[in-house]
């Protein structure tokens, strides 16, 4: 008894019983779902990350002597010399470290102590 109703529920619909056609058949397939998922990932994850990378690169290109910067290691210092891709950063009076430009995490918006005196 029970199996007869299950078999009836699995039977194709009367009147031809082919695959659904038209617009509903196209939008219900796996390909549109994949395209939709990619679009969501692009606008929520990929595009904002690319924008952030462009802003960081522009900040790195605009670095100049006297700028206060934060390194990826969490050190705050003032750029005392720029030699191509190498930056010499003064982290304390008389204490200089040399880092690559790419290891600068952020630029501190406050002017250096030397600039305040002028």
Secondary structure as UniProt FT lines:
FT   HELIX           2..10
FT   HELIX           22..27
FT   HELIX           30..41
FT   HELIX           42..46
FT   HELIX           47..61
FT   TURN            65..66
FT   STRAND          68..71
FT   TURN            72..73
FT   STRAND          76..83
FT   TURN            84..85
FT   STRAND          86..92
FT   TURN            93..94
FT   STRAND          95..100
FT   HELIX           101..103
FT   STRAND          104..107
FT   HELIX           113..117
//
